[in-house]
Amino acid sequence: MTPPINSFALKSNLFSLGIAELPRLILFSIAALFVTFLSSAQRAAAESLRRSRDDLLAALEHQKQIEGVLRHSEMYLAEAQRLSQTGSFGWDVLSGKIFWSEESFRIFGYDKARSVTVDMVLQRVHPEDRALVQRTMDRASRYGKDFDYEYRLLMPDGSVKHVHVVAHAVRDHAEKLEFIGALMNVTAAKQAEEQLHRTQAELAHVTRVTTLGELTASLAHEVNQPLAAVVGHGQACVHWLDQGTSHLDEARRAAESIIKAGNRAAEVIGHVRALTKKADTQKAAIDINGVVNEVIALMQHELFSHRVSLRTEFAAALPMVFADRVQVQQVIINLVMNSIEAMQPITTRPRQLVIRTNQDEGREVLVTVEDCGVGLSAENADRLFNPFFTTKSSGMGMGLSICRSIIESHGGRMSAFNNAGPGATFQFTLALHQESASSPDVQNRQATSQAP
């Protein structure tokens, strides 16, 4: 028979057993917690490592995208510079090094290199511009001013390029001077401009010849007058010589009159030949009052036949102007002819033309042609100088347009306005001879010397 279990003893044994195992249980629990902590930390570290890896991969991908965008931007910039023939450059004044874009190397005709020296630039500069460019580089490095200029390049094959350079001066925190700029090949534009000038000159020549055709009667009269005088004085000279040696003084005076009349005829023919001659523009110092008088001499019969009285008001001791004599004569002839035609409808008052010369406030010579004709209509005032605009039934509409082109090519201005009374006034300005160095052409040549 199984003896009965003593529950109290059992509980005591179990309690004794639990007390003995308590350190082990505590150690096990701590170990379990430590393992759990390590596992959690390991999982967190692995997760953080995965996130770092993902971030690194994303950063690398972003960097690749940026590098791709930069490569595309550089490609677009290089292509845009090639198409526009515009290169960029930097000039470190202290070291003397010049840094070019690919297009700048192409413009100068050099193989691509890490840096460019001043000597490389000067080697390509046209010999006529080289000394000026060198002086200007010295001036730019000394004063550190922005520059904008043009000069020519003489290439190894003998061709000439025109380049336009603009640059901005910058200084860093150490006050080191550098220039950042652009270099443009403007050869095509220069060639087109020269072709335009040639076309304008040819058109101006045609207009002069056409105008002279309209002045045939006046020119014939101006030549016939001195020729008739030659014949009359020649007959007088023969008469006095027939009278014997006692009338030699009278014969001498008649012969002198013959010479004077012959010279007058020669002058008229010379003026006509100059107006019909097809030649390049030849600017020089001229007396504007003398030029106006030459035009008046050619048009005396034209004025007389249309019953127009002429009054001149010339300023005394005017300075010389810098202009092409023939082209200025063409302008004045055209303005006088227009004024004569504007006064043809006038029958109730005298037809009077006034030509004035003086010096304006801007130290330019001002020439005005004033008539008392029908004036300028409001709807046509803004179109007077437009090509092919005319109010004449048989006109080409090129006269005033050519006149303004001629004056503007001389650095002057042309305008027209209605008078306070009847009629209209046309006027233009010309630069003084001593100020010719300020004309656009000379300024452009001077600008050649204002940067590298």
C-alpha positions, 0 to 999 in steps of 0.5 A, a space after each residue: 500500500 502506497 504511503 500517503 504523500 505529505 503535501 507540506 514536505 512536497 511544497 518544502 522540497 519544491 521551495 528548496 529546489 526553487 531557491 537553489 535554482 534562482 541564480 541560474 534562473 536569473 542568469 538565464 533571464 539576463 542572458 535571454 534579455 541580453 540575447 534579445 537586446 543583441 538580436 534587436 540591436 543587430 536587426 536595427 543595425 542591419 536595417 540602418 545598414 540597409 538604409 545607408 546602403 540605399 541612401 548611398 545607392 540613391 546618392 550615387 544615382 543622383 550624382 550620375 544624373 547630375 553628371 549626365 545633366 552637366 554633360 548634356 549642359 556642356 554639350 548644349 553650350 558647346 553646340 550653341 557656341 559652335 552655331 553662334 560662333 561665340 566662344 567664352 574665355 577667362 583672363 587671369 591678369 596676374 599669371 597672364 593665362 587665358 582660358 578658352 572654350 572649344 569654340 574660342 580655339 576654333 575661332 583662333 585656329 589653334 588646337 585645344 590646349 590647357 591654357 593660352 598665353 598672351 603671345 598666342 593671342 598676339 600671334 593671330 592678331 592682324 599686324 595692323 592691329 597688333 600694337 594697339 591690342 598690346 597697348 590696350 591689354 596693358 591698359 586693361 590690366 592696369 585699370 581693370 575696366 570692362 571692355 567691348 571692342 573689335 579687331 582682326 585676325 590674320 589666319 595662317 591661310 591668309 584669310 582675315 577674321 573680324 572678332 568682337 570681344 566683350 568682357 567683365 572685370 571681376 576681383 576675388 576676396 584677395 583683389 586678384 583681377 580677372 576678366 570673364 568674357 565672350 569672343 564672337 566671330 563677326 566676319 560674316 556680319 562684316 562682309 554683309 555690311 560691306 556688301 550693303 555699303 557697296 549696294 547702297 553706293 551703287 544705288 546712290 550712283 544710279 540716283 545721281 545719274 537719274 537726277 542729272 538727267 532731270 537737270 539736263 536743261 540746267 546743265 546745258 545752260 550752265 555750260 552754254 553761258 561760259 561757252 557763249 562768253 568765250 565766243 563773245 570775248 574771242 571776237 572782241 579780242 580779234 577786233 582789238 588786235 585788228 585795231 593795231 598795237 594801241 589796243 593791246 590792253 583791251 585785247 589782253 582783258 578780252 583774252 583774260 575773260 576768255 580764260 575765266 569763261 573757259 575755266 567756268 565751263 570746265 568747272 561745271 563739266 568737272 562737277 558733272 563728271 564727279 557726280 556721274 563718276 562711280 567711286 568709293 566714298 572719299 571723306 576729306 575736309 570740305 567747306 560746306 559753304 563752297 559745296 552749297 555754292 557749287 550746287 547752286 551754280 549747277 541749278 541756277 537755270 532750274 530755279 529760274 525756269 520754275 520761277 523760284 527765288 533763292 536766298 542764302 544765309 551762310 554762317 561766316 567762318 564755319 569750320 571744315 566738315 569731314 565728308 565726301 564732297 560728291 555725296 553731300 552735293 547729291 544730298 543738297 541737289 535732292 533736297 533743292 529739287 524736292 523743294 522746287 517740286 513742292 512749290 510748283 502748285 503755289 500761284 498766289 505767293 512768291 516761290 522762295 527757297 532759303 538755304 542756311 548753314 550754321 553751327 549747332 549747339 552740338 558743335 556740328 555743321 547744320 544745313 537747312 533747306 526751307 521752302 514755302 510749298 505745300 508742306 508735309 501731310 500728317 499721314 506722310 510725315 513718318 514715312 518720308 525717309 522710308 525706301 520706296 515711299 513717294 508722293 510723286 506719280 513718277 517717283 521711285 521713292 528712293 531719293 530721301 532714303 538714300 540721302 538719309 543713309 548718306 548722312 548717317 554714314 557720315 555720323 550725321 542726322 537728317 530730319 524734316 518738319 513743317 514750318 510755322 508758316 507755309 512750306 517745310 524744312 529739311 535739315 542735316 548735320 555733319 561732323 567737324 573735321 577736327 572731330 572726325 576721330 569721333 566718327 563711328 568708323 574711327 571709333 571702331 578702329 580705336 576700340 580695337 585698341 581697348 582689350 586683348 
